[in-house]
C-alpha cells in the first residue's frame, strides 16, 4: 500500500451458492503490481505441479508466502475441487476462494 495518508478498507464476504462456499477479500489499495501478480500465478502453478504430480510440498520463502500458503492448503484439502483467484480491480485488489461443499450445513 503506497498511500499512507489514505484509509485502507478491507472487506471480507462469505456465502454459499449452488453447492459451493465462497470467501472474497477486497481492498481499496493499490492492487498488485503486474510483475508480482504474474509471479504469484506462476508460483501457484509450480506448487500445483509439485503437490499433485510430484507428491511433495515446497518449502515456503518469505515474500508472497501468505498467498502461496493458503493456495497450498486449499490444494491439499480440496485437491483440484476449488477455485482461487487473485485480480486487480479499478481501485484495489480481490482474492476469492471457493470450493464445493462437502455436506450441507445442519439447520435448526
C-alpha positions, 0 to 999 in steps of 0.5 A: 500500500503506497498511500499512507495518508489514505484509509485502507478498507478491507472487506471480507464476504462469505456465502454459499451458492449452488453447492459451493462456499465462497470467501472474497477479500477486497481492498481499496489499495493499490492492487498488485503490481503486474510483475508480482501478480504474474509471479504469484500465478506462476508460483501457484502453478509450480506448487500445483505441479509439485503437490499433485504430480510430484507428491511433495510440498515446497518449502515456503520463502518469505515474500508472497508466502501468505498467498502461496500458503493458503493456495497450498492448503486449499490444494491439499484439502480440496485437491483440484475441487476449488477455485482461487483467484487473485485480480486487480480491480479499478481501485484495489485488489480481490482474492476469492476462494471457493470450493464445493461443499462437502455436506450441507450445513445442519439447520435448526 
